C-alpha cells in the first residue's frame, strides 16, 4: 500500500493525477484489506473496495462502538460506499489501468485522488485509534 501511494505521488509530479488513479485505487484496496485482517474481519480474496468498506463500516469494532451519533456524519459515512464504487468504475473505464480511449481529465483525477486520500486518512485515524 505504501509503495502504491509513493508511486501515485511520483506519477502526479511527473505526469498528472490521471496517471495516479490506478495506484490510488490499489492503495485503497490494500489498506481496506489490511484493516479487515487486523480486525479479524472475514473478507473474500476478491472483495471489491466497496464490499470491504461496507464490511468495515458494519463490523469493525471501532465503527460499531464509536461512530458519531450525528445523523449527517452517519449519512456521509454511508455515502462513502457509493464514492468507492465510482472509484472502481473510474479505475476500470477512465484510467491507464486498462487500454481506455477516454481518460479522466487531470482536474477531475486530482479531485478523485484527494477524496481517496481523505477516506484513507479517516479510516487510518479511526481504525488505529489515532483520532
C-alpha positions as CSV (number, residue, x, y, z in Angstrom):
1,X,0.0,0.0,0.0
2,X,2.8,2.4,0.9
3,X,4.5,1.7,-2.4
4,X,1.3,2.3,-4.3
5,X,0.9,5.7,-2.6
6,X,4.5,6.6,-3.3
7,X,4.1,5.7,-6.9
8,X,0.9,7.7,-7.1
9,X,2.8,10.8,-5.8
10,X,5.6,10.3,-8.3
11,X,3.1,10.0,-11.2
12,X,1.3,13.1,-10.1
13,X,4.5,15.1,-10.0
14,X,6.0,13.7,-13.3
15,X,2.8,13.5,-15.3
16,X,-0.6,14.3,-13.8
17,X,-3.2,12.9,-11.5
18,X,-4.8,10.8,-14.3
19,X,-1.7,8.7,-14.2
20,X,-2.1,8.1,-10.5
21,X,-5.7,6.8,-10.4
22,X,-4.7,3.1,-10.7
23,X,-2.2,3.4,-7.9
24,X,-4.6,5.3,-5.7
25,X,-7.2,2.5,-6.2
26,X,-4.6,-0.1,-5.4
27,X,-3.6,1.7,-2.2
28,X,-7.2,2.0,-1.1
29,X,-7.9,-1.7,-1.9
30,X,-4.8,-2.8,0.0
31,X,-5.5,-0.7,3.0
32,X,-9.1,-1.9,3.3
33,X,-7.8,-5.5,3.2
34,X,-5.2,-4.6,5.9
35,X,-7.9,-3.1,8.2
36,X,-10.0,-6.2,7.8
37,X,-7.1,-8.5,8.5
38,X,-6.0,-6.6,11.6
39,X,-9.6,-6.6,12.9
40,X,-10.1,-10.3,12.1
41,X,-13.0,-9.5,9.7
42,X,-13.7,-12.3,7.3
43,X,-13.4,-11.0,3.7
44,X,-13.1,-12.8,0.5
45,X,-9.9,-12.8,-1.5
46,X,-11.5,-10.9,-4.4
47,X,-13.8,-8.5,-2.5
48,X,-14.1,-5.1,-4.1
49,X,-13.2,-1.9,-2.2
50,X,-16.9,-1.2,-1.9
51,X,-17.6,-4.5,-0.2
52,X,-14.6,-4.2,2.0
53,X,-15.6,-0.7,3.2
54,X,-19.1,-1.9,3.9
55,X,-17.7,-4.8,5.9
56,X,-15.5,-2.4,7.9
57,X,-18.3,0.1,8.4
58,X,-20.8,-2.6,9.6
59,X,-18.5,-4.9,11.6
60,X,-15.3,-3.2,12.7
61,X,-15.5,-2.7,16.5
62,X,-14.4,1.0,16.3
63,X,-17.0,1.8,13.8
64,X,-19.7,-0.1,15.7
65,X,-18.8,1.4,19.1
66,X,-17.6,4.9,18.3
67,X,-19.4,6.0,15.2
68,X,-20.5,9.6,15.5
69,X,-24.2,9.9,16.6
70,X,-24.7,12.9,14.3
71,X,-27.1,11.9,11.6
72,X,-25.3,14.0,9.0
73,X,-21.9,12.4,9.7
74,X,-23.5,9.0,9.5
75,X,-25.0,9.9,6.1
76,X,-21.6,11.0,4.8
77,X,-20.0,7.8,6.0
78,X,-22.8,5.7,4.4
79,X,-22.2,7.7,1.1
80,X,-18.6,6.7,1.1
81,X,-19.5,3.3,-0.2
82,X,-21.0,4.9,-3.3
83,X,-17.9,7.0,-3.8
84,X,-15.7,4.0,-3.6
85,X,-17.9,2.1,-6.1
86,X,-17.4,5.0,-8.5
87,X,-13.6,4.8,-7.9
88,X,-13.8,1.2,-9.2
89,X,-15.6,2.4,-12.3
90,X,-13.2,5.3,-12.9
91,X,-10.2,3.0,-12.5
92,X,-11.6,0.5,-14.9
93,X,-13.1,2.8,-17.5
94,X,-11.2,6.1,-17.3
95,X,-7.6,5.4,-16.2
96,X,-4.5,3.8,-17.5
97,X,-5.2,0.6,-15.7
98,X,-6.8,-0.7,-19.0
99,X,-6.4,0.5,-22.6
100,X,-9.2,3.1,-22.3
101,X,-9.6,5.6,-25.1
102,X,-11.1,8.3,-22.9
103,X,-9.2,9.2,-19.7
104,X,-10.4,11.3,-16.8
105,X,-9.1,14.9,-17.1
106,X,-6.3,15.8,-14.7
107,X,-8.5,18.2,-12.6
108,X,-11.2,15.5,-12.0
109,X,-8.5,12.9,-11.5
110,X,-6.9,15.1,-8.8
111,X,-10.3,15.5,-7.2
112,X,-10.7,11.7,-7.1
113,X,-7.2,11.3,-5.7
114,X,-7.9,13.8,-3.0
115,X,-11.2,12.2,-2.0
116,X,-9.4,8.9,-1.8
117,X,-6.7,10.4,0.4
118,X,-9.4,11.9,2.7
119,X,-11.1,8.5,3.0
120,X,-7.7,6.8,3.7
121,X,-6.9,9.3,6.4
122,X,-10.3,8.9,8.1
123,X,-10.0,5.1,8.0
124,X,-6.5,5.2,9.4
125,X,-7.3,7.6,12.3
126,X,-10.5,5.6,13.2
127,X,-9.1,2.1,12.9
128,X,-5.8,2.7,14.6
129,X,-7.2,4.9,17.4
130,X,-5.0,7.9,16.5
131,X,-8.0,10.3,16.1
